[in-house]
Amino acid sequence: MIELKEITTKKGLKQFVKFPFSLYKNCKYWVPPLTNDELETMDVSKNPVFKNAEAFYFLAYKEGKAVGRIAVIINHIEIKELDKKKVRFGWLDMIDDIEVTKALLNKVYEIGKIHNLTYAEGPVGFSNMEKAGILTKGFEEMNTMITWYHYPYYAEHLKSLGFTKQATWVEYRLSNPTEVTEKVQKFAGLIKKRYSLEVLRFKNKKEILPFVNDMFGLLNKTYNSLQTFVPIQQYQIDHYKEKYFNFINPEYITCILDKEKKLIGFSIVMPSFSKALKKANGSLFPFGWYHLLQAQKKNDTAAFYLIGIDPEYQGKGVTALIFEEMRAIFEQKGIVQTETNPELEENVAVQQLWKAYSPFQHKERSTFRIDI
């Protein structure tokens, strides 16, 4: 018999967060999140997303042992402003027992119906700025800091229970990013001159702060036509800025300004933290910070986390400027390969950016939906 318990206490939330640590204990590809970050994400008093969202957390037990978890999420902006009658679910993890998966998802349907919603989709976070999708390709690859890893049976369970794929994201490994042709360099120079563009590089984090709000505003403009889009609120910007700022290496950030000093393009690239987070095993103390700092200083792999181009400048070669700047820093830092973070399958414009860098699609993930 499977028993579901709603989690409402701090102690319970810690058990919820720690469940996958046992499930993936012997998996060399699973990269654990930082436990305290996960707890703060779920803390109503610390995460401002709860101004417009609700969440319900459940652990599943079988014979007294935790065998699964799920978060059921109601995003009121999505429902009211975008008119999507969707109940979200995320943080889905379970043993390979479809009855456990069925019991967890029944809670999603139950809460969705209470809120008069018509379909369920997941796994996703609170907004489109968070982790999303069940891994369907790349089971022998480590996940990045902003993605989930899953065993192959996750997707099979959902398909067996009547779910269909909704949104699909692809990820690429870019080989030899330091190699660039003279033609690309010349093109970047021509674009800069033609549109009177200015490339900004940063020496410290303080210099980046004045541009953060504009970066997120540009993300809203860049991706507002995609199916998963939910407008990013100012309180979310402030939250993400605080959450991820310590991970940013200012040398890896590029901003492009037009002649009016308006931000029209940017990219945020970071050294890969996957191996460091694996060593940290969910905690910054006593040695987690050391591993993360070492990853910033000495690394042969980088990850493209965010890239935004004003729609007015898309297709005009602005990305050539960004890549030329990245080539220089990669060469200086000894980066020999780059990994993209998830991009929606239909977002061909972003995927075209990687053409000159021998892209190899090594991962894929999807959200799944079902009418309730």
C-alpha positions in Angstrom: 0.0 0.0 0.0 1.3 3.5 -0.9 0.7 6.3 1.5 1.0 10.0 0.6 1.8 12.6 3.2 1.6 16.3 2.6 4.7 18.1 3.8 4.1 21.3 5.8 7.0 21.5 8.3 10.6 22.5 7.9 11.7 19.0 9.0 9.4 17.5 6.4 10.7 19.8 3.6 14.2 18.8 4.4 13.2 15.1 3.9 11.5 16.1 0.7 14.6 17.8 -0.6 16.9 15.0 0.5 14.9 12.2 -1.0 16.7 12.1 -4.4 20.1 11.9 -2.6 19.3 8.3 -1.6 17.5 7.5 -4.9 20.6 8.6 -6.9 23.3 7.7 -4.4 25.1 5.3 -6.8 24.4 7.3 -10.0 27.6 9.0 -11.3 25.6 11.3 -13.7 23.2 12.9 -11.1 24.4 16.3 -10.0 22.9 17.2 -6.6 21.4 20.6 -6.0 22.5 22.7 -3.0 20.2 21.6 -0.2 19.8 25.1 1.3 19.0 26.6 -2.1 16.2 24.0 -2.6 14.8 24.7 0.9 14.8 28.5 0.3 13.0 28.0 -3.0 10.2 26.2 -1.2 10.1 28.7 1.7 7.1 31.1 1.5 9.0 33.6 3.6 12.1 33.6 1.4 10.9 33.0 -2.2 8.9 36.0 -3.6 7.4 33.8 -6.3 4.7 32.9 -3.7 3.2 36.3 -4.2 1.6 34.8 -7.3 1.9 31.1 -6.7 1.0 28.3 -4.4 2.8 24.9 -3.9 1.9 21.7 -2.2 4.5 19.1 -1.4 4.0 15.3 -1.0 6.1 12.4 -0.1 5.0 8.8 -0.9 5.7 6.0 1.5 5.6 2.2 1.0 6.1 -0.1 3.9 7.2 2.9 6.0 10.0 3.9 3.5 10.0 7.1 1.4 9.6 6.0 -2.3 8.7 9.2 -4.1 8.0 12.9 -4.0 6.2 15.6 -6.0 5.4 19.3 -5.8 2.0 20.6 -7.1 2.2 24.2 -8.2 -0.4 26.8 -9.0 1.0 29.8 -11.0 -1.7 32.5 -10.8 0.0 34.7 -13.4 0.0 31.9 -15.9 -3.6 31.1 -15.2 -5.1 34.7 -15.0 -2.9 36.7 -17.4 -2.1 34.0 -20.0 -5.4 32.1 -19.6 -3.6 28.7 -19.3 -5.8 26.5 -17.1 -2.7 24.5 -16.1 -1.7 22.8 -12.8 2.0 22.4 -12.7 4.0 19.6 -11.1 7.7 19.5 -10.4 10.4 17.9 -8.2 9.0 14.5 -9.4 11.2 11.7 -8.2 10.3 8.1 -7.5 11.5 4.5 -7.4 10.8 2.3 -10.5 7.2 1.5 -9.4 4.5 2.8 -11.6 2.0 2.6 -8.8 4.0 5.1 -6.8 4.1 7.4 -9.8 0.3 7.0 -10.3 -0.3 7.9 -6.6 1.8 11.0 -6.8 0.2 12.2 -10.0 -3.3 11.6 -8.6 -2.5 14.4 -6.1 -1.8 16.7 -9.1 -5.2 15.9 -10.7 -7.0 16.3 -7.4 -5.5 19.8 -6.6 -5.9 20.9 -10.3 -9.6 20.1 -10.2 -10.1 21.9 -6.9 -8.7 25.0 -8.7 -10.9 24.5 -11.8 -7.9 23.8 -14.0 -8.2 21.5 -17.1 -4.8 20.0 -17.6 -1.5 19.1 -15.8 2.0 19.6 -17.1 5.4 18.9 -15.8 7.9 18.5 -14.4 8.4 22.3 -14.2 9.3 24.8 -11.5 7.4 27.9 -10.5 8.2 29.8 -13.6 9.9 29.4 -17.0 13.2 30.6 -15.4 13.5 27.3 -13.4 14.3 23.7 -14.1 11.9 21.9 -16.5 11.5 18.6 -18.3 12.1 14.9 -17.8 15.3 13.7 -19.4 14.6 11.5 -22.4 18.1 11.5 -24.0 21.6 11.8 -22.5 21.3 9.4 -19.5 25.1 9.0 -19.5 25.7 12.7 -19.2 25.9 14.8 -16.1 23.2 17.4 -15.7 24.1 21.0 -15.3 23.4 23.3 -12.3 20.0 24.4 -13.8 18.6 21.0 -15.0 17.3 17.8 -13.5 18.7 14.3 -14.1 16.3 11.4 -14.4 16.4 7.7 -14.8 15.0 6.4 -18.1 11.9 4.9 -16.4 10.5 8.4 -15.5 9.3 9.1 -19.1 8.1 5.6 -19.6 5.9 5.8 -16.5 4.3 9.0 -17.7 3.6 7.6 -21.2 2.1 4.5 -19.7 -0.2 6.7 -17.6 -1.6 8.6 -20.6 0.7 11.6 -20.7 1.9 13.0 -24.0 4.9 15.3 -24.7 4.2 19.0 -24.5 7.4 21.0 -24.7 10.8 19.6 -25.7 14.2 21.1 -25.0 17.5 20.1 -26.6 21.0 20.6 -25.4 24.3 20.7 -27.4 27.9 20.1 -26.8 30.0 22.6 -28.8 33.5 21.3 -29.7 36.6 23.4 -29.9 34.9 26.8 -29.2 38.3 28.6 -29.4 38.5 27.8 -33.1 37.1 30.6 -35.2 37.7 31.5 -38.8 39.1 34.8 -40.0 35.8 35.3 -41.8 33.8 35.2 -38.5 36.2 37.7 -36.9 35.9 40.1 -39.9 32.1 39.7 -39.9 31.9 40.6 -36.2 33.9 43.8 -36.9 31.6 44.8 -39.7 28.5 44.3 -37.6 29.9 46.4 -34.8 30.7 49.2 -37.2 27.5 49.0 -39.3 25.2 49.4 -36.3 27.5 51.5 -34.1 27.5 48.8 -31.4 29.5 48.8 -28.2 30.8 45.7 -26.5 31.0 45.8 -22.7 33.3 43.5 -20.7 33.3 43.5 -16.9 36.1 43.2 -14.4 34.0 42.8 -11.3 30.4 41.9 -10.3 29.6 45.4 -9.2 29.9 46.7 -12.8 27.3 44.1 -13.9 24.5 45.2 -11.5 23.3 48.2 -13.5 22.5 45.9 -16.4 20.7 43.1 -14.6 17.2 44.5 -14.9 17.6 45.3 -18.6 18.9 41.7 -19.2 15.7 40.2 -17.8 13.7 42.7 -19.7 15.5 41.6 -22.9 14.7 38.0 -22.0 11.0 38.8 -21.9 11.2 40.4 -25.3 13.4 37.6 -26.8 11.3 34.6 -25.6 7.7 36.0 -25.3 6.5 34.1 -28.4 7.6 30.6 -27.1 5.0 28.2 -25.6 6.5 28.1 -22.1 6.7 31.8 -21.7 5.5 33.4 -18.5 6.5 37.1 -17.9 9.3 37.5 -15.5 8.3 39.7 -12.6 10.6 42.3 -10.9 10.5 40.4 -7.6 11.7 37.3 -9.5 14.6 39.2 -11.0 15.7 40.4 -7.6 15.4 36.8 -6.3 17.4 35.2 -9.2 20.0 38.0 -8.9 20.6 37.1 -5.2 20.4 33.4 -5.8 22.9 33.1 -8.7 25.2 36.1 -8.3 27.8 34.2 -6.3 28.3 31.8 -9.2 28.9 34.5 -11.8 32.4 35.2 -13.1 32.2 38.7 -14.5 34.8 37.9 -17.2 32.4 35.5 -18.8 29.6 38.1 -19.2 29.1 40.0 -22.4 26.8 43.0 -23.1 26.1 44.7 -26.4 24.8 48.3 -26.4 23.5 50.3 -29.4 24.5 53.9 -30.1 21.9 55.2 -27.6 23.6 53.0 -24.9 20.5 50.7 -24.8 21.2 47.0 -24.1 20.3 45.0 -27.3 22.2 41.8 -26.6 23.9 39.8 -23.8 25.2 36.4 -22.8 25.9 34.8 -19.5 28.4 32.0 -19.6 29.8 30.2 -16.6 32.4 27.6 -16.0 30.7 24.2 -15.6 29.8 23.6 -12.0 28.6 20.0 -12.5 31.7 18.2 -11.2 32.1 20.7 -8.3 28.5 20.3 -7.2 28.9 16.5 -7.4 31.8 16.8 -5.0 29.9 19.2 -2.7 27.0 16.7 -2.4 24.4 19.3 -1.6 26.4 21.4 0.9 28.7 24.4 0.8 30.3 23.4 4.1 32.8 22.3 5.0 34.4 21.9 1.5 31.6 22.7 -1.0 32.7 26.3 -1.4 36.3 25.2 -2.2 35.1 22.9 -5.0 33.0 25.7 -6.5 35.8 28.2 -6.3 38.2 25.8 -7.9 35.6 25.2 -10.7 35.6 29.0 -11.4 39.4 29.2 -11.5 40.3 26.0 -13.3 38.0 24.4 -15.8 38.1 23.1 -19.3 34.3 23.3 -19.8 31.9 26.2 -19.9 28.1 26.4 -20.1 25.9 28.9 -21.9 23.3 29.8 -19.3 21.4 32.7 -20.9 21.5 34.6 -24.1 19.2 37.4 -25.2 19.0 39.4 -28.4 16.6 42.3 -29.0 14.1 41.1 -31.7 15.0 44.2 -33.7 18.6 42.9 -34.0 17.9 39.2 -34.4 19.3 37.8 -37.6 21.7 40.8 -38.0 24.8 39.1 -36.8 24.9 40.5 -33.3 25.7 37.1 -31.9 28.9 37.1 -33.9 30.1 39.8 -31.6 29.2 37.8 -28.5 31.0 34.7 -29.8 34.1 36.6 -30.7 34.2 37.9 -27.2 33.7 34.4 -25.8 36.4 33.0 -28.1 38.9 35.3 -26.5 38.0 34.5 -22.9 37.8 30.8 -23.7 41.3 30.8 -25.1 42.6 32.8 -22.1 40.9 30.4 -19.6 41.7 27.1 -21.3 38.1 26.3 -22.1 38.1 23.5 -24.8 34.3 22.7 -24.9 31.1 24.4 -24.2 27.7 23.0 -23.2 24.4 24.8 -24.0 21.6 24.8 -21.5 18.1 23.6 -22.6 16.6 25.4 -25.6 13.1 24.7 -26.8 13.1 22.5 -29.8 11.2 25.0 -31.9 13.6 27.8 -31.0 15.5 27.5 -34.2 16.9 31.0 -34.0 19.0 30.1 -30.9 20.1 26.8 -32.3 21.4 28.5 -35.4 23.9 30.4 -33.2 25.9 27.2 -32.7 26.3 26.3 -36.4 30.0 27.3 -36.6 30.9 25.4 -33.5 30.4 21.7 -34.5 27.2 21.2 -32.4 26.4 17.8 -31.1 23.0 17.2 -29.5 23.8 15.1 -26.4 20.7 15.6 -24.3 16.9 16.1 -24.6 14.2 16.6 -22.1 10.4 17.1 -22.3 7.5 18.2 -20.2 4.4 15.9 -20.3 0.8 16.9 -20.2 -2.6 15.2 -19.6 -6.1 16.5 -19.5 -7.7 16.2 -16.1 
